[in-house]
């Protein structure tokens, strides 16, 4: 198995992203697959003979490499601005949406050593689990020569469970909250990652009427998710944070309780008016 992998040609992650994206566009155009949606992407290609890891990453999913209990390399998070990641997307021309190209992905090469651990995940992990906690969880793994698949699966489940628990904690000082503070925003708690459900119909024949209904439903779902995401960002970061900063400054300069009350009423009015 190891000899076979060592002689297998290493795939080019950038080419894989480009080919897959263009194939999707072609299928939508020629065969009317009616696929709608968006996604960040992170692809890693490992050459066992040389230990070279080639990566291509677009958005805020990513990876990190751990050696001897320390993070020695990681992917770069790509965003248009805070909390708006770069991503590949496809939707009908009538929809306004953020979309980037495969060529926007960041490509990188890294020479790994035997025993290195590679962790890949979406922002659902990195936004809710600090590096030191992640490293602590990895430290429970057996020595590299004794690690089995079930050990890695158990660690992955523990990290996923911890990320989910932290995401639900409204008072938790998460990595996302710290990043928000660095970007000039006030935010406390974990961050729930986006969730999508994919339904598959079963049967020996295709029912065109049902297919059309599912397609329209997917379009509406995409529009609603996009709208809610943009509205949430606008309310939280463009209105609440800006108004709060003004309110906090007035409170700091207030000479008495009456001025604090006036500032608070102005703050509430600002929120109502948007």
C-alpha positions as CSV (number, residue, x, y, z in Angstrom):
1,X,0.0,0.0,0.0
2,X,2.8,2.4,0.9
3,X,4.8,1.5,-2.2
4,X,1.7,2.1,-4.4
5,X,1.0,5.5,-2.9
6,X,4.7,6.5,-3.2
7,X,4.6,6.0,-7.0
8,X,1.2,7.5,-7.5
9,X,1.3,10.9,-9.3
10,X,0.5,13.8,-7.0
11,X,-2.6,15.7,-7.9
12,X,-2.5,19.4,-8.4
13,X,-5.1,21.0,-6.0
14,X,-5.4,24.2,-8.0
15,X,-6.2,22.2,-11.2
16,X,-8.7,20.0,-9.3
17,X,-10.6,23.1,-8.1
18,X,-10.6,24.7,-11.5
19,X,-11.6,21.5,-13.3
20,X,-14.4,20.7,-10.8
21,X,-15.8,24.2,-10.9
22,X,-15.8,24.4,-14.7
23,X,-17.4,20.9,-14.9
24,X,-20.2,22.1,-12.6
25,X,-20.8,25.1,-14.8
26,X,-20.8,22.9,-17.9
27,X,-23.3,20.4,-16.4
28,X,-25.6,23.2,-15.3
29,X,-25.5,24.6,-18.8
30,X,-25.7,21.5,-21.0
31,X,-27.6,19.0,-18.8
32,X,-29.6,21.4,-16.7
33,X,-28.5,19.8,-13.4
34,X,-29.9,22.9,-11.6
35,X,-27.3,22.9,-8.9
36,X,-27.4,26.0,-6.7
37,X,-25.2,27.0,-3.8
38,X,-21.8,28.2,-2.6
39,X,-18.9,26.8,-0.7
40,X,-15.4,27.5,0.6
41,X,-12.8,24.9,-0.5
42,X,-9.6,23.4,0.9
43,X,-7.8,20.7,-1.0
44,X,-4.6,19.0,0.1
45,X,-2.4,16.7,-2.0
46,X,0.3,14.6,-0.3
47,X,3.3,13.0,-2.0
48,X,4.4,10.2,0.3
49,X,7.8,9.7,-1.3
50,X,9.0,13.3,-0.8
51,X,6.7,14.4,2.1
52,X,5.6,17.4,0.1
53,X,2.2,18.7,0.9
54,X,0.6,20.9,-1.8
55,X,-2.5,22.8,-0.8
56,X,-5.1,25.2,-2.3
57,X,-7.4,27.1,-0.1
58,X,-10.2,29.5,-0.8
59,X,-12.2,31.0,2.1
60,X,-12.1,30.4,5.8
61,X,-11.9,26.6,5.8
62,X,-8.4,25.5,6.1
63,X,-5.7,23.3,7.7
64,X,-2.9,23.4,10.2
65,X,0.2,21.2,10.6
66,X,1.4,20.1,14.1
67,X,4.9,18.8,14.9
68,X,6.0,17.9,18.4
69,X,3.0,19.5,19.9
70,X,3.4,22.8,18.1
71,X,1.7,24.4,15.1
72,X,4.4,24.9,12.5
73,X,2.3,25.9,9.5
74,X,-1.3,26.8,8.7
75,X,-3.5,28.0,5.8
76,X,-4.3,31.7,5.4
77,X,-7.9,32.7,5.9
78,X,-9.3,34.5,2.9
79,X,-12.1,37.0,3.4
80,X,-13.6,40.0,1.6
81,X,-14.0,41.6,5.0
82,X,-14.6,40.4,8.5
83,X,-16.9,37.4,8.5
84,X,-17.5,37.4,4.7
85,X,-15.2,34.6,3.4
86,X,-14.2,34.1,-0.2
87,X,-16.1,31.2,-1.9
88,X,-17.0,29.5,-5.1
89,X,-20.7,29.9,-5.9
90,X,-23.3,29.3,-8.6
91,X,-26.8,30.8,-8.7
92,X,-29.2,32.1,-11.3
93,X,-28.2,35.5,-12.9
94,X,-31.3,37.1,-11.1
95,X,-29.6,36.7,-7.7
96,X,-26.9,39.0,-6.4
97,X,-24.3,37.0,-4.5
98,X,-20.6,37.0,-3.6
99,X,-18.6,34.6,-5.9
100,X,-14.9,34.1,-6.4
101,X,-13.0,32.2,-9.0
102,X,-10.8,29.0,-8.6
103,X,-7.8,31.2,-9.5
104,X,-8.4,33.2,-6.3
105,X,-7.4,30.2,-4.1
106,X,-4.1,30.5,-2.3
107,X,-1.6,27.8,-3.2
108,X,1.1,26.6,-1.0
109,X,3.8,23.8,-0.6
110,X,5.2,22.5,2.6
111,X,7.7,19.7,3.4
112,X,6.3,17.5,6.1
113,X,8.2,15.1,8.4
114,X,7.2,11.7,9.6
115,X,4.9,12.0,12.6
116,X,3.5,15.4,11.6
117,X,-0.3,15.8,12.2
118,X,-2.4,17.5,9.6
119,X,-5.8,18.9,10.8
120,X,-8.3,20.1,8.2
121,X,-11.6,21.7,9.1
122,X,-14.1,24.4,8.4
123,X,-14.4,27.6,10.3
124,X,-16.8,25.8,12.6
125,X,-13.8,24.3,14.3
126,X,-11.3,27.2,14.1
127,X,-13.9,29.8,15.2
128,X,-14.8,27.9,18.3
129,X,-11.7,26.0,19.5
130,X,-8.5,27.9,20.4
131,X,-5.2,26.5,19.2
132,X,-4.1,25.5,22.7
133,X,-7.2,23.4,23.3
134,X,-6.8,21.8,19.9
135,X,-3.2,21.0,20.7
136,X,-4.2,19.5,24.0
137,X,-6.7,17.2,22.4
138,X,-4.1,16.1,19.9
139,X,-1.6,15.4,22.7
140,X,-3.8,12.5,23.9
141,X,-3.0,10.6,20.6
142,X,-0.6,7.7,20.8
143,X,2.9,8.0,19.4
144,X,3.0,8.4,15.6
145,X,4.1,4.8,15.1
146,X,1.2,3.5,17.2
147,X,-1.7,5.7,15.9
148,X,-4.6,3.8,14.3
149,X,-7.6,5.1,12.3
150,X,-9.9,4.8,15.3
151,X,-7.6,7.0,17.4
152,X,-7.9,9.8,14.7
153,X,-11.6,9.3,14.4
154,X,-12.1,9.6,18.2
155,X,-10.0,12.8,18.3
156,X,-11.9,14.3,15.4
157,X,-15.2,13.5,17.2
158,X,-14.0,15.1,20.4
159,X,-12.9,18.3,18.6
160,X,-16.2,18.5,16.7
161,X,-18.2,18.0,20.0
162,X,-16.1,20.6,21.7
163,X,-16.6,23.1,18.8
164,X,-20.4,22.5,18.9
165,X,-20.6,23.0,22.7
166,X,-18.5,26.2,22.5
167,X,-20.6,27.5,19.6
168,X,-23.7,27.3,21.8
169,X,-22.1,29.1,24.7
170,X,-23.1,32.8,24.6
171,X,-20.6,33.8,27.3
172,X,-17.6,32.0,25.8
173,X,-14.7,34.1,24.6
174,X,-14.2,32.2,21.4
175,X,-11.5,32.7,18.7
176,X,-14.2,34.3,16.6
177,X,-15.1,36.8,19.4
178,X,-11.4,37.7,19.7
179,X,-11.2,38.2,15.9
180,X,-14.3,40.3,16.0
181,X,-12.7,42.5,18.7
182,X,-9.5,42.9,16.6
183,X,-11.7,44.0,13.7
184,X,-13.3,46.6,15.9
185,X,-16.6,44.8,16.8
186,X,-18.0,43.8,20.1
187,X,-19.0,40.1,20.1
188,X,-19.3,37.5,22.9
189,X,-19.9,33.8,22.6
190,X,-19.2,31.0,20.1
191,X,-20.2,31.1,16.5
192,X,-22.7,28.6,15.0
193,X,-21.5,27.4,11.6
194,X,-23.9,27.3,8.7
195,X,-25.9,24.1,8.4
196,X,-27.4,22.7,5.2
197,X,-29.7,19.7,4.7
198,X,-29.6,17.7,1.4
199,X,-32.6,15.6,0.6
200,X,-32.5,12.8,-2.0
201,X,-35.5,11.4,-3.7
202,X,-35.8,7.6,-4.1
203,X,-37.5,5.8,-6.9
204,X,-37.0,4.1,-10.3
205,X,-38.2,6.9,-12.4
206,X,-37.9,10.7,-12.3
207,X,-41.0,12.8,-11.7
208,X,-40.4,16.1,-13.5
209,X,-43.1,18.0,-11.6
210,X,-41.4,17.2,-8.3
211,X,-38.0,18.0,-9.7
212,X,-39.2,21.4,-10.6
213,X,-40.7,22.0,-7.2
214,X,-37.4,21.0,-5.5
215,X,-35.5,23.3,-7.8
216,X,-37.7,26.3,-6.9
217,X,-37.4,25.4,-3.2
218,X,-33.6,25.3,-3.5
219,X,-33.6,28.7,-5.1
220,X,-35.8,30.1,-2.4
221,X,-33.7,28.5,0.3
222,X,-30.6,30.0,-1.2
223,X,-32.1,33.4,-1.4
224,X,-33.3,33.3,2.2
225,X,-30.0,32.1,3.6
226,X,-28.2,34.8,1.7
227,X,-30.7,37.5,2.8
228,X,-30.6,36.4,6.4
229,X,-26.8,36.2,6.5
230,X,-26.5,39.7,5.0
231,X,-29.2,41.1,7.3
232,X,-27.5,39.5,10.4
233,X,-24.2,41.0,9.4
234,X,-25.7,44.5,8.8
235,X,-27.6,44.6,12.0
236,X,-24.9,43.2,14.2
237,X,-21.8,44.8,12.8
238,X,-22.9,47.9,10.9
239,X,-25.7,49.1,13.2
240,X,-25.3,47.6,16.7
241,X,-21.5,48.0,16.9
242,X,-21.4,51.5,15.5
243,X,-24.2,52.7,17.8
244,X,-22.7,50.9,20.8
245,X,-19.3,52.6,20.2
246,X,-21.0,56.1,20.2
247,X,-23.1,55.2,23.3
248,X,-20.0,53.9,25.2
249,X,-18.2,57.2,24.4
250,X,-21.1,59.3,25.7
251,X,-21.3,57.2,28.9
252,X,-17.6,57.7,29.5
253,X,-18.0,61.4,29.2
254,X,-21.3,61.7,31.1
255,X,-21.3,63.9,34.2
256,X,-24.4,62.5,35.8
257,X,-27.1,59.8,35.5
258,X,-29.4,62.0,33.4
259,X,-26.8,62.2,30.7
260,X,-26.4,58.4,30.8
261,X,-30.2,58.0,30.3
262,X,-30.2,60.5,27.4
263,X,-27.3,58.6,25.8
264,X,-29.1,55.3,26.3
265,X,-32.3,56.6,24.8
266,X,-30.4,57.9,21.8
267,X,-28.7,54.5,21.4
268,X,-32.1,52.7,21.4
269,X,-33.5,55.2,18.9
270,X,-30.5,54.6,16.6
271,X,-31.2,50.8,16.7
272,X,-34.8,51.3,15.9
273,X,-34.1,53.6,12.9
274,X,-31.3,51.3,11.6
